[in-house]
Amino acid sequence: MTTVTDVSSIRRKLCRSFTEYYEAMRLEIDPYDRSYILYNIGFIHTSNGEHTKALEYYFRALERNPFLPQAFNNMTVIYHYVVLFHYYIYIYIYIFLCLDFEIAKYNHPHKEC
């Protein structure tokens, strides 16, 4: 069970990691090394469910290092997750409407016996 103390501790660690990565971005000049920093920032956003921000950082990492398979993989996972999520919502709505129609058909007040 997660407590309030655990959540605040996690937030402090997350804030500190972002601060350290942004400081590393400020100090690092090599584009190849910067790509890994950007990838790691994107990975943190992915872990937090912030998919749009994560994709932005993965794209920025790939601009500096187009041969970063981890970034491609994580982008694929995000796209797969988002597409499946929308697909499942569509299916649930479709099933709900079909079931609702069937229930309404059987519960119609003018139904002949």
PDB file as gemmi writes it, atoms N, CA and C in Angstrom:
CRYST1    1.000    1.000    1.000  90.00  90.00  90.00 P 1                      
ATOM      1  N   MET A   1       0.837  -1.172   0.000  1.00  0.00           N  
ATOM      2  CA  MET A   1       0.000   0.000   0.000  1.00  0.00           C  
ATOM      3  C   MET A   1       0.888   1.244   0.000  1.00  0.00           C  
ATOM      4  N   THR A   2       0.598   2.156  -0.888  1.00  0.00           N  
ATOM      5  CA  THR A   2       1.376   3.381  -1.005  1.00  0.00           C  
ATOM      6  C   THR A   2       0.828   4.425  -0.047  1.00  0.00           C  
ATOM      7  N   THR A   3       1.703   5.027   0.712  1.00  0.00           N  
ATOM      8  CA  THR A   3       1.294   6.058   1.655  1.00  0.00           C  
ATOM      9  C   THR A   3       1.609   7.435   1.098  1.00  0.00           C  
ATOM     10  N   VAL A   4       1.123   8.454   1.775  1.00  0.00           N  
ATOM     11  CA  VAL A   4       1.391   9.827   1.361  1.00  0.00           C  
ATOM     12  C   VAL A   4       2.888  10.114   1.424  1.00  0.00           C  
ATOM     13  N   THR A   5       3.554   9.547   2.414  1.00  0.00           N  
ATOM     14  CA  THR A   5       4.998   9.738   2.546  1.00  0.00           C  
ATOM     15  C   THR A   5       5.733   9.129   1.359  1.00  0.00           C  
ATOM     16  N   ASP A   6       5.280   7.946   0.930  1.00  0.00           N  
ATOM     17  CA  ASP A   6       5.906   7.306  -0.230  1.00  0.00           C  
ATOM     18  C   ASP A   6       5.730   8.155  -1.484  1.00  0.00           C  
ATOM     19  N   VAL A   7       4.533   8.683  -1.679  1.00  0.00           N  
ATOM     20  CA  VAL A   7       4.254   9.500  -2.865  1.00  0.00           C  
ATOM     21  C   VAL A   7       5.098  10.760  -2.848  1.00  0.00           C  
ATOM     22  N   SER A   8       5.192  11.422  -1.706  1.00  0.00           N  
ATOM     23  CA  SER A   8       6.004  12.637  -1.647  1.00  0.00           C  
ATOM     24  C   SER A   8       7.483  12.317  -1.851  1.00  0.00           C  
ATOM     25  N   SER A   9       7.934  11.176  -1.357  1.00  0.00           N  
ATOM     26  CA  SER A   9       9.317  10.757  -1.564  1.00  0.00           C  
ATOM     27  C   SER A   9       9.583  10.493  -3.043  1.00  0.00           C  
ATOM     28  N   ILE A  10       8.649   9.841  -3.693  1.00  0.00           N  
ATOM     29  CA  ILE A  10       8.788   9.553  -5.131  1.00  0.00           C  
ATOM     30  C   ILE A  10       8.823  10.853  -5.918  1.00  0.00           C  
ATOM     31  N   ARG A  11       7.956  11.793  -5.561  1.00  0.00           N  
ATOM     32  CA  ARG A  11       7.934  13.083  -6.271  1.00  0.00           C  
ATOM     33  C   ARG A  11       9.242  13.839  -6.088  1.00  0.00           C  
ATOM     34  N   ARG A  12       9.801  13.810  -4.876  1.00  0.00           N  
ATOM     35  CA  ARG A  12      11.089  14.479  -4.634  1.00  0.00           C  
ATOM     36  C   ARG A  12      12.190  13.848  -5.486  1.00  0.00           C  
ATOM     37  N   LYS A  13      12.206  12.510  -5.535  1.00  0.00           N  
ATOM     38  CA  LYS A  13      13.223  11.816  -6.341  1.00  0.00           C  
ATOM     39  C   LYS A  13      13.049  12.124  -7.817  1.00  0.00           C  
ATOM     40  N   LEU A  14      11.806  12.174  -8.264  1.00  0.00           N  
ATOM     41  CA  LEU A  14      11.525  12.479  -9.664  1.00  0.00           C  
ATOM     42  C   LEU A  14      11.968  13.896 -10.002  1.00  0.00           C  
ATOM     43  N   CYS A  15      11.655  14.828  -9.138  1.00  0.00           N  
ATOM     44  CA  CYS A  15      12.066  16.219  -9.342  1.00  0.00           C  
ATOM     45  C   CYS A  15      13.585  16.329  -9.375  1.00  0.00           C  
ATOM     46  N   ARG A  16      14.253  15.617  -8.477  1.00  0.00           N  
ATOM     47  CA  ARG A  16      15.710  15.646  -8.440  1.00  0.00           C  
ATOM     48  C   ARG A  16      16.306  15.036  -9.710  1.00  0.00           C  
ATOM     49  N   SER A  17      15.692  13.950 -10.199  1.00  0.00           N  
ATOM     50  CA  SER A  17      16.229  13.326 -11.417  1.00  0.00           C  
ATOM     51  C   SER A  17      16.059  14.241 -12.617  1.00  0.00           C  
ATOM     52  N   PHE A  18      14.902  14.931 -12.705  1.00  0.00           N  
ATOM     53  CA  PHE A  18      14.731  15.891 -13.801  1.00  0.00           C  
ATOM     54  C   PHE A  18      15.756  17.006 -13.700  1.00  0.00           C  
ATOM     55  N   THR A  19      15.975  17.506 -12.505  1.00  0.00           N  
ATOM     56  CA  THR A  19      16.958  18.572 -12.305  1.00  0.00           C  
ATOM     57  C   THR A  19      18.340  18.113 -12.739  1.00  0.00           C  
ATOM     58  N   GLU A  20      18.698  16.904 -12.384  1.00  0.00           N  
ATOM     59  CA  GLU A  20      20.023  16.397 -12.759  1.00  0.00           C  
ATOM     60  C   GLU A  20      20.144  16.179 -14.264  1.00  0.00           C  
ATOM     61  N   TYR A  21      19.086  15.680 -14.886  1.00  0.00           N  
ATOM     62  CA  TYR A  21      19.143  15.488 -16.337  1.00  0.00           C  
ATOM     63  C   TYR A  21      19.207  16.821 -17.072  1.00  0.00           C  
ATOM     64  N   TYR A  22      18.453  17.817 -16.611  1.00  0.00           N  
ATOM     65  CA  TYR A  22      18.517  19.127 -17.258  1.00  0.00           C  
ATOM     66  C   TYR A  22      19.881  19.775 -17.062  1.00  0.00           C  
ATOM     67  N   GLU A  23      20.480  19.553 -15.907  1.00  0.00           N  
ATOM     68  CA  GLU A  23      21.838  20.051 -15.672  1.00  0.00           C  
ATOM     69  C   GLU A  23      22.833  19.338 -16.591  1.00  0.00           C  
ATOM     70  N   ALA A  24      22.648  18.045 -16.775  1.00  0.00           N  
ATOM     71  CA  ALA A  24      23.515  17.295 -17.688  1.00  0.00           C  
ATOM     72  C   ALA A  24      23.356  17.805 -19.120  1.00  0.00           C  
ATOM     73  N   MET A  25      22.127  18.157 -19.505  1.00  0.00           N  
ATOM     74  CA  MET A  25      21.905  18.703 -20.851  1.00  0.00           C  
ATOM     75  C   MET A  25      22.639  20.029 -21.014  1.00  0.00           C  
ATOM     76  N   ARG A  26      22.650  20.815 -19.955  1.00  0.00           N  
ATOM     77  CA  ARG A  26      23.325  22.110 -20.013  1.00  0.00           C  
ATOM     78  C   ARG A  26      24.835  21.936 -20.166  1.00  0.00           C  
ATOM     79  N   LEU A  27      25.387  20.913 -19.515  1.00  0.00           N  
ATOM     80  CA  LEU A  27      26.836  20.723 -19.521  1.00  0.00           C  
ATOM     81  C   LEU A  27      27.351  19.917 -20.715  1.00  0.00           C  
ATOM     82  N   GLU A  28      26.541  18.998 -21.207  1.00  0.00           N  
ATOM     83  CA  GLU A  28      26.998  18.093 -22.278  1.00  0.00           C  
ATOM     84  C   GLU A  28      26.891  18.775 -23.635  1.00  0.00           C  
ATOM     85  N   ILE A  29      27.958  18.682 -24.433  1.00  0.00           N  
ATOM     86  CA  ILE A  29      27.939  19.293 -25.759  1.00  0.00           C  
ATOM     87  C   ILE A  29      27.908  18.253 -26.885  1.00  0.00           C  
ATOM     88  N   ASP A  30      28.279  17.036 -26.597  1.00  0.00           N  
ATOM     89  CA  ASP A  30      28.304  15.990 -27.615  1.00  0.00           C  
ATOM     90  C   ASP A  30      26.872  15.544 -27.941  1.00  0.00           C  
ATOM     91  N   PRO A  31      26.449  15.662 -29.214  1.00  0.00           N  
ATOM     92  CA  PRO A  31      25.080  15.294 -29.578  1.00  0.00           C  
ATOM     93  C   PRO A  31      24.742  13.827 -29.282  1.00  0.00           C  
ATOM     94  N   TYR A  32      25.724  12.959 -29.446  1.00  0.00           N  
ATOM     95  CA  TYR A  32      25.499  11.535 -29.176  1.00  0.00           C  
ATOM     96  C   TYR A  32      25.159  11.314 -27.702  1.00  0.00           C  
ATOM     97  N   ASP A  33      25.922  11.931 -26.822  1.00  0.00           N  
ATOM     98  CA  ASP A  33      25.659  11.793 -25.387  1.00  0.00           C  
ATOM     99  C   ASP A  33      24.366  12.493 -24.984  1.00  0.00           C  
ATOM    100  N   ARG A  34      24.102  13.634 -25.615  1.00  0.00           N  
ATOM    101  CA  ARG A  34      22.849  14.344 -25.331  1.00  0.00           C  
ATOM    102  C   ARG A  34      21.638  13.502 -25.720  1.00  0.00           C  
ATOM    103  N   SER A  35      21.789  12.673 -26.745  1.00  0.00           N  
ATOM    104  CA  SER A  35      20.663  11.836 -27.168  1.00  0.00           C  
ATOM    105  C   SER A  35      20.263  10.865 -26.060  1.00  0.00           C  
ATOM    106  N   TYR A  36      21.224  10.350 -25.329  1.00  0.00           N  
ATOM    107  CA  TYR A  36      20.914   9.434 -24.235  1.00  0.00           C  
ATOM    108  C   TYR A  36      20.268  10.155 -23.052  1.00  0.00           C  
ATOM    109  N   ILE A  37      20.692  11.383 -22.826  1.00  0.00           N  
ATOM    110  CA  ILE A  37      20.058  12.177 -21.771  1.00  0.00           C  
ATOM    111  C   ILE A  37      18.593  12.443 -22.134  1.00  0.00           C  
ATOM    112  N   LEU A  38      18.370  12.848 -23.370  1.00  0.00           N  
ATOM    113  CA  LEU A  38      17.002  13.094 -23.831  1.00  0.00           C  
ATOM    114  C   LEU A  38      16.167  11.816 -23.779  1.00  0.00           C  
ATOM    115  N   TYR A  39      16.779  10.708 -24.154  1.00  0.00           N  
ATOM    116  CA  TYR A  39      16.078   9.424 -24.076  1.00  0.00           C  
ATOM    117  C   TYR A  39      15.657   9.136 -22.636  1.00  0.00           C  
ATOM    118  N   ASN A  40      16.556   9.347 -21.690  1.00  0.00           N  
ATOM    119  CA  ASN A  40      16.242   9.080 -20.285  1.00  0.00           C  
ATOM    120  C   ASN A  40      15.125   9.984 -19.757  1.00  0.00           C  
ATOM    121  N   ILE A  41      15.126  11.247 -20.175  1.00  0.00           N  
ATOM    122  CA  ILE A  41      14.034  12.142 -19.785  1.00  0.00           C  
ATOM    123  C   ILE A  41      12.725  11.631 -20.371  1.00  0.00           C  
ATOM    124  N   GLY A  42      12.767  11.207 -21.630  1.00  0.00           N  
ATOM    125  CA  GLY A  42      11.571  10.635 -22.247  1.00  0.00           C  
ATOM    126  C   GLY A  42      11.100   9.382 -21.532  1.00  0.00           C  
ATOM    127  N   PHE A  43      12.042   8.573 -21.086  1.00  0.00           N  
ATOM    128  CA  PHE A  43      11.694   7.344 -20.375  1.00  0.00           C  
ATOM    129  C   PHE A  43      10.982   7.647 -19.054  1.00  0.00           C  
ATOM    130  N   ILE A  44      11.437   8.678 -18.361  1.00  0.00           N  
ATOM    131  CA  ILE A  44      10.771   9.070 -17.113  1.00  0.00           C  
ATOM    132  C   ILE A  44       9.340   9.516 -17.404  1.00  0.00           C  
ATOM    133  N   HIS A  45       9.170  10.305 -18.465  1.00  0.00           N  
ATOM    134  CA  HIS A  45       7.814  10.737 -18.837  1.00  0.00           C  
ATOM    135  C   HIS A  45       6.949   9.539 -19.214  1.00  0.00           C  
ATOM    136  N   THR A  46       7.524   8.560 -19.898  1.00  0.00           N  
ATOM    137  CA  THR A  46       6.771   7.351 -20.237  1.00  0.00           C  
ATOM    138  C   THR A  46       6.333   6.628 -18.978  1.00  0.00           C  
ATOM    139  N   SER A  47       7.224   6.510 -18.025  1.00  0.00           N  
ATOM    140  CA  SER A  47       6.905   5.825 -16.778  1.00  0.00           C  
ATOM    141  C   SER A  47       5.798   6.524 -16.009  1.00  0.00           C  
ATOM    142  N   ASN A  48       5.700   7.845 -16.174  1.00  0.00           N  
ATOM    143  CA  ASN A  48       4.659   8.617 -15.502  1.00  0.00           C  
ATOM    144  C   ASN A  48       3.369   8.681 -16.297  1.00  0.00           C  
ATOM    145  N   GLY A  49       3.351   8.065 -17.480  1.00  0.00           N  
ATOM    146  CA  GLY A  49       2.143   8.091 -18.305  1.00  0.00           C  
ATOM    147  C   GLY A  49       1.980   9.369 -19.100  1.00  0.00           C  
ATOM    148  N   GLU A  50       3.010  10.178 -19.162  1.00  0.00           N  
ATOM    149  CA  GLU A  50       2.971  11.430 -19.927  1.00  0.00           C  
ATOM    150  C   GLU A  50       3.489  11.141 -21.333  1.00  0.00           C  
ATOM    151  N   HIS A  51       2.659  10.511 -22.136  1.00  0.00           N  
ATOM    152  CA  HIS A  51       3.100   9.980 -23.426  1.00  0.00           C  
ATOM    153  C   HIS A  51       3.467  11.070 -24.428  1.00  0.00           C  
ATOM    154  N   THR A  52       2.750  12.175 -24.432  1.00  0.00           N  
ATOM    155  CA  THR A  52       3.057  13.241 -25.384  1.00  0.00           C  
ATOM    156  C   THR A  52       4.432  13.828 -25.112  1.00  0.00           C  
ATOM    157  N   LYS A  53       4.719  14.114 -23.854  1.00  0.00           N  
ATOM    158  CA  LYS A  53       6.044  14.640 -23.498  1.00  0.00           C  
ATOM    159  C   LYS A  53       7.126  13.615 -23.800  1.00  0.00           C  
ATOM    160  N   ALA A  54       6.835  12.348 -23.517  1.00  0.00           N  
ATOM    161  CA  ALA A  54       7.818  11.296 -23.777  1.00  0.00           C  
ATOM    162  C   ALA A  54       8.154  11.236 -25.261  1.00  0.00           C  
ATOM    163  N   LEU A  55       7.136  11.280 -26.120  1.00  0.00           N  
ATOM    164  CA  LEU A  55       7.383  11.233 -27.565  1.00  0.00           C  
ATOM    165  C   LEU A  55       8.222  12.425 -28.017  1.00  0.00           C  
ATOM    166  N   GLU A  56       7.967  13.576 -27.440  1.00  0.00           N  
ATOM    167  CA  GLU A  56       8.751  14.758 -27.793  1.00  0.00           C  
ATOM    168  C   GLU A  56      10.237  14.530 -27.492  1.00  0.00           C  
ATOM    169  N   TYR A  57      10.532  13.987 -26.322  1.00  0.00           N  
ATOM    170  CA  TYR A  57      11.933  13.756 -25.958  1.00  0.00           C  
ATOM    171  C   TYR A  57      12.547  12.622 -26.776  1.00  0.00           C  
ATOM    172  N   TYR A  58      11.763  11.601 -27.107  1.00  0.00           N  
ATOM    173  CA  TYR A  58      12.298  10.534 -27.959  1.00  0.00           C  
ATOM    174  C   TYR A  58      12.642  11.074 -29.348  1.00  0.00           C  
ATOM    175  N   PHE A  59      11.772  11.941 -29.900  1.00  0.00           N  
ATOM    176  CA  PHE A  59      12.070  12.548 -31.200  1.00  0.00           C  
ATOM    177  C   PHE A  59      13.327  13.403 -31.124  1.00  0.00           C  
ATOM    178  N   ARG A  60      13.458  14.175 -30.067  1.00  0.00           N  
ATOM    179  CA  ARG A  60      14.652  15.007 -29.912  1.00  0.00           C  
ATOM    180  C   ARG A  60      15.902  14.144 -29.784  1.00  0.00           C  
ATOM    181  N   ALA A  61      15.792  13.012 -29.104  1.00  0.00           N  
ATOM    182  CA  ALA A  61      16.939  12.101 -28.989  1.00  0.00           C  
ATOM    183  C   ALA A  61      17.308  11.520 -30.344  1.00  0.00           C  
ATOM    184  N   LEU A  62      16.290  11.173 -31.130  1.00  0.00           N  
ATOM    185  CA  LEU A  62      16.555  10.589 -32.451  1.00  0.00           C  
ATOM    186  C   LEU A  62      17.104  11.607 -33.438  1.00  0.00           C  
ATOM    187  N   GLU A  63      16.815  12.889 -33.240  1.00  0.00           N  
ATOM    188  CA  GLU A  63      17.420  13.920 -34.091  1.00  0.00           C  
ATOM    189  C   GLU A  63      18.931  13.943 -33.902  1.00  0.00           C  
ATOM    190  N   ARG A  64      19.371  13.674 -32.693  1.00  0.00           N  
ATOM    191  CA  ARG A  64      20.807  13.706 -32.398  1.00  0.00           C  
ATOM    192  C   ARG A  64      21.496  12.368 -32.635  1.00  0.00           C  
ATOM    193  N   ASN A  65      20.729  11.293 -32.519  1.00  0.00           N  
ATOM    194  CA  ASN A  65      21.288   9.951 -32.713  1.00  0.00           C  
ATOM    195  C   ASN A  65      20.206   9.083 -33.372  1.00  0.00           C  
ATOM    196  N   PRO A  66      20.187   9.023 -34.708  1.00  0.00           N  
ATOM    197  CA  PRO A  66      19.136   8.269 -35.390  1.00  0.00           C  
ATOM    198  C   PRO A  66      19.236   6.756 -35.212  1.00  0.00           C  
ATOM    199  N   PHE A  67      20.308   6.290 -34.597  1.00  0.00           N  
ATOM    200  CA  PHE A  67      20.482   4.852 -34.374  1.00  0.00           C  
ATOM    201  C   PHE A  67      20.334   4.521 -32.893  1.00  0.00           C  
ATOM    202  N   LEU A  68      19.210   4.948 -32.336  1.00  0.00           N  
ATOM    203  CA  LEU A  68      18.924   4.720 -30.919  1.00  0.00           C  
ATOM    204  C   LEU A  68      17.696   3.809 -30.838  1.00  0.00           C  
ATOM    205  N   PRO A  69      17.919   2.490 -30.879  1.00  0.00           N  
ATOM    206  CA  PRO A  69      16.780   1.570 -30.971  1.00  0.00           C  
ATOM    207  C   PRO A  69      15.839   1.625 -29.773  1.00  0.00           C  
ATOM    208  N   GLN A  70      16.364   2.004 -28.602  1.00  0.00           N  
ATOM    209  CA  GLN A  70      15.507   2.090 -27.425  1.00  0.00           C  
ATOM    210  C   GLN A  70      14.414   3.135 -27.621  1.00  0.00           C  
ATOM    211  N   ALA A  71      14.778   4.256 -28.238  1.00  0.00           N  
ATOM    212  CA  ALA A  71      13.798   5.316 -28.472  1.00  0.00           C  
ATOM    213  C   ALA A  71      12.729   4.835 -29.447  1.00  0.00           C  
ATOM    214  N   PHE A  72      13.148   4.166 -30.513  1.00  0.00           N  
ATOM    215  CA  PHE A  72      12.174   3.621 -31.468  1.00  0.00           C  
ATOM    216  C   PHE A  72      11.255   2.618 -30.783  1.00  0.00           C  
ATOM    217  N   ASN A  73      11.827   1.769 -29.966  1.00  0.00           N  
ATOM    218  CA  ASN A  73      11.031   0.762 -29.281  1.00  0.00           C  
ATOM    219  C   ASN A  73       9.995   1.410 -28.356  1.00  0.00           C  
ATOM    220  N   ASN A  74      10.421   2.374 -27.556  1.00  0.00           N  
ATOM    221  CA  ASN A  74       9.494   3.014 -26.628  1.00  0.00           C  
ATOM    222  C   ASN A  74       8.416   3.808 -27.351  1.00  0.00           C  
ATOM    223  N   MET A  75       8.774   4.413 -28.465  1.00  0.00           N  
ATOM    224  CA  MET A  75       7.766   5.119 -29.260  1.00  0.00           C  
ATOM    225  C   MET A  75       6.743   4.132 -29.805  1.00  0.00           C  
ATOM    226  N   THR A  76       7.204   2.992 -30.249  1.00  0.00           N  
ATOM    227  CA  THR A  76       6.302   1.965 -30.757  1.00  0.00           C  
ATOM    228  C   THR A  76       5.358   1.479 -29.663  1.00  0.00           C  
ATOM    229  N   VAL A  77       5.881   1.282 -28.475  1.00  0.00           N  
ATOM    230  CA  VAL A  77       5.047   0.845 -27.352  1.00  0.00           C  
ATOM    231  C   VAL A  77       3.987   1.894 -27.041  1.00  0.00           C  
ATOM    232  N   ILE A  78       4.368   3.162 -27.039  1.00  0.00           N  
ATOM    233  CA  ILE A  78       3.399   4.224 -26.769  1.00  0.00           C  
ATOM    234  C   ILE A  78       2.318   4.244 -27.839  1.00  0.00           C  
ATOM    235  N   TYR A  79       2.713   4.211 -29.112  1.00  0.00           N  
ATOM    236  CA  TYR A  79       1.722   4.223 -30.188  1.00  0.00           C  
ATOM    237  C   TYR A  79       0.817   2.999 -30.102  1.00  0.00           C  
ATOM    238  N   HIS A  80       1.398   1.859 -29.812  1.00  0.00           N  
ATOM    239  CA  HIS A  80       0.618   0.626 -29.683  1.00  0.00           C  
ATOM    240  C   HIS A  80      -0.390   0.761 -28.549  1.00  0.00           C  
ATOM    241  N   TYR A  81       0.052   1.284 -27.415  1.00  0.00           N  
ATOM    242  CA  TYR A  81      -0.810   1.456 -26.253  1.00  0.00           C  
ATOM    243  C   TYR A  81      -1.959   2.413 -26.569  1.00  0.00           C  
ATOM    244  N   VAL A  82      -1.636   3.555 -27.178  1.00  0.00           N  
ATOM    245  CA  VAL A  82      -2.655   4.562 -27.469  1.00  0.00           C  
ATOM    246  C   VAL A  82      -3.662   4.032 -28.483  1.00  0.00           C  
ATOM    247  N   VAL A  83      -3.177   3.379 -29.531  1.00  0.00           N  
ATOM    248  CA  VAL A  83      -4.086   2.842 -30.549  1.00  0.00           C  
ATOM    249  C   VAL A  83      -4.960   1.746 -29.951  1.00  0.00           C  
ATOM    250  N   LEU A  84      -4.382   0.832 -29.181  1.00  0.00           N  
ATOM    251  CA  LEU A  84      -5.180  -0.219 -28.564  1.00  0.00           C  
ATOM    252  C   LEU A  84      -6.197   0.351 -27.591  1.00  0.00           C  
ATOM    253  N   PHE A  85      -5.804   1.366 -26.846  1.00  0.00           N  
ATOM    254  CA  PHE A  85      -6.721   1.986 -25.896  1.00  0.00           C  
ATOM    255  C   PHE A  85      -7.941   2.532 -26.623  1.00  0.00           C  
ATOM    256  N   HIS A  86      -7.718   3.271 -27.716  1.00  0.00           N  
ATOM    257  CA  HIS A  86      -8.840   3.826 -28.477  1.00  0.00           C  
ATOM    258  C   HIS A  86      -9.655   2.714 -29.133  1.00  0.00           C  
ATOM    259  N   TYR A  87      -8.988   1.685 -29.589  1.00  0.00           N  
ATOM    260  CA  TYR A  87      -9.690   0.557 -30.203  1.00  0.00           C  
ATOM    261  C   TYR A  87     -10.588  -0.139 -29.177  1.00  0.00           C  
ATOM    262  N   TYR A  88     -10.075  -0.361 -27.973  1.00  0.00           N  
ATOM    263  CA  TYR A  88     -10.875  -1.019 -26.943  1.00  0.00           C  
ATOM    264  C   TYR A  88     -12.053  -0.157 -26.516  1.00  0.00           C  
ATOM    265  N   ILE A  89     -11.856   1.134 -26.437  1.00  0.00           N  
ATOM    266  CA  ILE A  89     -12.977   2.021 -26.100  1.00  0.00           C  
ATOM    267  C   ILE A  89     -14.050   1.912 -27.179  1.00  0.00           C  
ATOM    268  N   TYR A  90     -13.629   1.904 -28.444  1.00  0.00           N  
ATOM    269  CA  TYR A  90     -14.586   1.772 -29.544  1.00  0.00           C  
ATOM    270  C   TYR A  90     -15.359   0.458 -29.422  1.00  0.00           C  
ATOM    271  N   ILE A  91     -14.662  -0.634 -29.120  1.00  0.00           N  
ATOM    272  CA  ILE A  91     -15.325  -1.936 -28.996  1.00  0.00           C  
ATOM    273  C   ILE A  91     -16.300  -1.937 -27.820  1.00  0.00           C  
ATOM    274  N   TYR A  92     -15.889  -1.376 -26.681  1.00  0.00           N  
ATOM    275  CA  TYR A  92     -16.780  -1.338 -25.529  1.00  0.00           C  
ATOM    276  C   TYR A  92     -18.038  -0.518 -25.821  1.00  0.00           C  
ATOM    277  N   ILE A  93     -17.868   0.606 -26.494  1.00  0.00           N  
ATOM    278  CA  ILE A  93     -19.034   1.421 -26.845  1.00  0.00           C  
ATOM    279  C   ILE A  93     -19.935   0.642 -27.797  1.00  0.00           C  
ATOM    280  N   TYR A  94     -19.344  -0.014 -28.763  1.00  0.00           N  
ATOM    281  CA  TYR A  94     -20.130  -0.798 -29.724  1.00  0.00           C  
ATOM    282  C   TYR A  94     -20.901  -1.912 -29.002  1.00  0.00           C  
ATOM    283  N   ILE A  95     -20.221  -2.629 -28.120  1.00  0.00           N  
ATOM    284  CA  ILE A  95     -20.885  -3.713 -27.376  1.00  0.00           C  
ATOM    285  C   ILE A  95     -21.990  -3.145 -26.506  1.00  0.00           C  
ATOM    286  N   PHE A  96     -21.700  -2.034 -25.835  1.00  0.00           N  
ATOM    287  CA  PHE A  96     -22.712  -1.425 -24.983  1.00  0.00           C  
ATOM    288  C   PHE A  96     -23.937  -1.037 -25.801  1.00  0.00           C  
ATOM    289  N   LEU A  97     -23.722  -0.423 -26.952  1.00  0.00           N  
ATOM    290  CA  LEU A  97     -24.861  -0.013 -27.786  1.00  0.00           C  
ATOM    291  C   LEU A  97     -25.634  -1.221 -28.284  1.00  0.00           C  
ATOM    292  N   CYS A  98     -24.924  -2.276 -28.659  1.00  0.00           N  
ATOM    293  CA  CYS A  98     -25.607  -3.488 -29.126  1.00  0.00           C  
ATOM    294  C   CYS A  98     -26.410  -4.121 -27.988  1.00  0.00           C  
ATOM    295  N   LEU A  99     -25.802  -4.225 -26.816  1.00  0.00           N  
ATOM    296  CA  LEU A  99     -26.514  -4.813 -25.682  1.00  0.00           C  
ATOM    297  C   LEU A  99     -27.689  -3.947 -25.275  1.00  0.00           C  
ATOM    298  N   ASP A 100     -27.483  -2.638 -25.298  1.00  0.00           N  
ATOM    299  CA  ASP A 100     -28.561  -1.726 -24.936  1.00  0.00           C  
ATOM    300  C   ASP A 100     -29.720  -1.879 -25.920  1.00  0.00           C  
ATOM    301  N   PHE A 101     -29.405  -2.034 -27.209  1.00  0.00           N  
ATOM    302  CA  PHE A 101     -30.439  -2.225 -28.224  1.00  0.00           C  
ATOM    303  C   PHE A 101     -31.186  -3.531 -27.991  1.00  0.00           C  
ATOM    304  N   GLU A 102     -30.446  -4.604 -27.680  1.00  0.00           N  
ATOM    305  CA  GLU A 102     -31.078  -5.901 -27.436  1.00  0.00           C  
ATOM    306  C   GLU A 102     -31.952  -5.857 -26.184  1.00  0.00           C  
ATOM    307  N   ILE A 103     -31.481  -5.224 -25.145  1.00  0.00           N  
ATOM    308  CA  ILE A 103     -32.276  -5.120 -23.919  1.00  0.00           C  
ATOM    309  C   ILE A 103     -33.521  -4.294 -24.181  1.00  0.00           C  
ATOM    310  N   ALA A 104     -33.370  -3.201 -24.911  1.00  0.00           N  
ATOM    311  CA  ALA A 104     -34.526  -2.360 -25.218  1.00  0.00           C  
ATOM    312  C   ALA A 104     -35.541  -3.121 -26.068  1.00  0.00           C  
ATOM    313  N   LYS A 105     -35.026  -3.955 -26.980  1.00  0.00           N  
ATOM    314  CA  LYS A 105     -35.925  -4.724 -27.838  1.00  0.00           C  
ATOM    315  C   LYS A 105     -36.768  -5.702 -27.006  1.00  0.00           C  
ATOM    316  N   TYR A 106     -36.146  -6.328 -26.021  1.00  0.00           N  
ATOM    317  CA  TYR A 106     -36.871  -7.310 -25.205  1.00  0.00           C  
ATOM    318  C   TYR A 106     -37.728  -6.655 -24.120  1.00  0.00           C  
ATOM    319  N   ASN A 107     -37.413  -5.429 -23.755  1.00  0.00           N  
ATOM    320  CA  ASN A 107     -38.181  -4.741 -22.714  1.00  0.00           C  
ATOM    321  C   ASN A 107     -39.151  -3.726 -23.291  1.00  0.00           C  
ATOM    322  N   HIS A 108     -39.393  -3.783 -24.599  1.00  0.00           N  
ATOM    323  CA  HIS A 108     -40.279  -2.823 -25.243  1.00  0.00           C  
ATOM    324  C   HIS A 108     -41.685  -2.978 -24.672  1.00  0.00           C  
ATOM    325  N   PRO A 109     -42.366  -1.876 -24.314  1.00  0.00           N  
ATOM    326  CA  PRO A 109     -43.680  -1.975 -23.688  1.00  0.00           C  
ATOM    327  C   PRO A 109     -44.761  -2.546 -24.611  1.00  0.00           C  
ATOM    328  N   HIS A 110     -44.599  -2.456 -25.920  1.00  0.00           N  
ATOM    329  CA  HIS A 110     -45.597  -2.947 -26.844  1.00  0.00           C  
ATOM    330  C   HIS A 110     -45.228  -4.323 -27.405  1.00  0.00           C  
ATOM    331  N   LYS A 111     -44.370  -4.992 -26.707  1.00  0.00           N  
ATOM    332  CA  LYS A 111     -43.931  -6.320 -27.159  1.00  0.00           C  
ATOM    333  C   LYS A 111     -45.120  -7.285 -27.109  1.00  0.00           C  
ATOM    334  N   GLU A 112     -45.274  -8.016 -28.186  1.00  0.00           N  
ATOM    335  CA  GLU A 112     -46.381  -8.980 -28.234  1.00  0.00           C  
ATOM    336  C   GLU A 112     -45.976 -10.243 -27.476  1.00  0.00           C  
ATOM    337  N   CYS A 113     -46.931 -10.833 -26.735  1.00  0.00           N  
ATOM    338  CA  CYS A 113     -46.644 -12.036 -25.957  1.00  0.00           C  
ATOM    339  C   CYS A 113     -46.725 -13.276 -26.799  1.00  0.00           C  
TER     340      CYS A 113                                                      
END                                                                             
